[in-house]
């Protein structure tokens, strides 16, 4: 088997990618890699607390590598951080990087370009699969997840914190991808066939946050306010989850 690491967000797509790769028997998943905000100690974009991320990784039994990035970090800083971790993976004999991407061609091209710099191949086990079918497979496989971040451009606050199930799929407005592949929502998976035991949590508050992109591309900043938000496409509702 080829040695691989998996880009782990703690959400549904990463979970499905891990499950499929484990079942294929083609890869030995040696590590999970997650990017977190160094300012908030939360998973980038998802907003999930580091403690819950740690519990997820422990339940998979796979070592977790954390990449911390500041709120005002540039894209160049992100690329440099990733190259550092990729180089270390390569030195450890890892040949492949696994992603849960489904159909965003530009994102795949970016990933493969960055990976080629250190001689690692990209693996995309969900690529070009139909979103609705993927979500139904996710539910039927026994995965359990909640929405932890929803994009206010597509979904209202009532979707934040909801269970990902067939009712969720039925209630999604037209034009919203069932997998949230266009950034409509992000999830936290707390149970399923990849875990030895469920991750216990209790629900917190729903908080509205705003990104304020700058020339430096503040991709991890979610602590802006309504007053200085310059683009309503940057508004998100986060459901805080607390470890039990």
N, C-alpha and C positions, 0 to 999 in steps of 0.2 A: 504493500500500500504506500501511496505517496503521503508524505507529511504535509499538513496544511494548517493554516490558522484561519479563523473565521471572524469576520468583522461583525461584532456583537453589539447591537443597540438595546437588546432586551425586549424587542418588539416581535410582532408576528412574523414578518418576513425573514428576519434572522433566525427565528425559531424553526420555521419551516425549512429553511436552507440547511440548518444543522441536522434536523430530523432526516431529510432526504439523503444527505451525505453519509450519515451514520448507517442508514439502511442499505446504501449502495455497496458498502464494503470496499470502496475504491480509495478512501482517504482515511488517514489517521489524524484526527483533529487534535493537534498538540496544544493549541492555545486559542483563547478568545481575546480580541482586541477591541477596546471601547474608548472613545474620545469623550472626555468630561470637561466641564467648565472648571477651571482652577479657582474661579471667583466664588462659585456656588456649590462645588462638589456634587454636581448633578450631571446626568447623561446629557450630552449636547442635543438640543432641540426637543428631546423627549421630556426633559425636566425631572427625571426620576432620581431619587436620592441615591447616593453612593452606597449606603448601607443595604438597600434593596438589590442593587446591582451585585454586590458581594454575595448576597444570599442566593441569587439566581445562579451565579457561577459555581458556588459551592454545591448546589443541587445538581448541576450537570456533571460535576466531577472533573471539569476541565479547567486548567490554570487560566487565570485572567490577567491580562496586561492592560494597564490603564495609561492612556495618553492624555495629559492635562494641557489645556490650552486656555490662555487668558481671554477675557471678554473682548478686548480690543485687538486681538491678534489678526495679522494680515493673512492673506492666502499663502503668501510666501512662507510665513512662519508655520502655517499648517503643513505645507508640503515638506518643509524641513523636518518637522517633528515626525511625520509619517515615514520619511526616508530613514530617519534614525532607527525607528522600530522595525521597518522592513529589512534594513541591513542586519540587525540583530537576529531576526527570524531566519534570514538566509544563512547566516553564520551557524545557526543551530540546525541546519539541514532541512529547513522548511522550503518546499518547492512551489506550493500553491496557496493562493488567497481566495477564500470563499465569500461571496456577497449574496445578499438577498434581493438584488435588483431584478426588475421584471421586464421593463420595456423602454427605459430612458437611454437612448443611444448615446447621447453626449456624455452622460455620466459614466457609462461603461467605457467609452473611449478614453475619458480622463483617467479612470482607474487603471486601465491597461497600460496607458502611457507611463504613469507613475511607477507601476510594478515593473515595467520593462527596464527601468533604470537600475534595478538591482537583480534582475534575472528571475523574477517570480511570475508565474502564470496566474491569470484570473479565472476563477471557476464561478459560474452563474447557474446554479441548479434550478432556479425558477424562471429562467429567461424565456420570454415570449409565451408564457402560459396565461390562459385567460383568467382575469382577476376574480370574477365571480366564482369560477370553479375552484380556484386556489383557496378562497375564503371558506367555501363549503367543505373542502377537504380538510382545512385547518380545524374547523368546528367538529367534523365527524371523527377526526383523529383523536379528539379528547383534549385539545388545547383549550385553555381558558385565559382570557385577556380582558383588560379594560382600556378604554381610550384615555390617555393621560394628557394629550395635547390635541386641540382641534384648531384649524385655521378659520378665523372668523369670516374670511371671505367666502367660505363654502358652507360652514356649519355654525349653528348657534351654540350658546353655552350649555344647553341641555344635553348635548352629545358628550360633553366632557365628563368622564367618570363612568360612562355606560359600559355595560358588559358587551363584548363582541360576540354576537350570536345571530341567529337568523332574523330576529326582530330588528336588530341593528341594521342588517343588510336591507331589509324591507323599508326601513325608515330613511335611508340615505337619499338626499335629493338627487334629481336627475343631473348628470354631468359630473358627479363625484365618483371617482374610481373606487370600486369596492375594497381595494387594497390600499387606498390612499397613496398611490404611487406618485401623484403630482403634489404631494405635501399637504393633502387635505387633513390628515390626522396621523397621530402616532400612538402606539400602544405599549402596554406593559403586560408581558405574559407571566402568569403566576402558577400555572400548572400545565401538565401535558406529558407526552411520552418521552421527552428529553430530560425530565427532572426525576430525581430520586424521591423527592417529597415536594409538596406545594410550598410556595413562598407566602408566608402569612403577612398580612398588612391590614391596616384600617384606613378608611377614606378620610382625607382632609378637606380643605376648602378648595373651591374653584376660584382661580385668580386670573384676571385679565392682564396680559403682558404685551408689550410692543417692542418690536425690533426697530432700531434706528441705524440702517446701513450707512456707512461712510465710505470714503475712498479706501479705507483699510479693510472694508468688508467685515464688520463686526458680527460674524456668523454665530457667536455664542452669547451675544448680549440679549437678555430677555427681561431686563429690569427697567425699561424705559416707562414713560407715563403717557397718558393720552395727549397731554399738552405738547410734548416734543416729538410725537410720532408724525412722520411726514408722509406716510403712505399707508392707507387702510389695509393694503395687502399684507402689512406687517403685524397685524393684530392677531393674537392667539389666546385661547382659553386653556389654562393648565389645571388639571385635577391633581392636587398634591396627595401622595400616598405616604403613609407613615408605617414604619416597620413595627411589628408586634413582638 
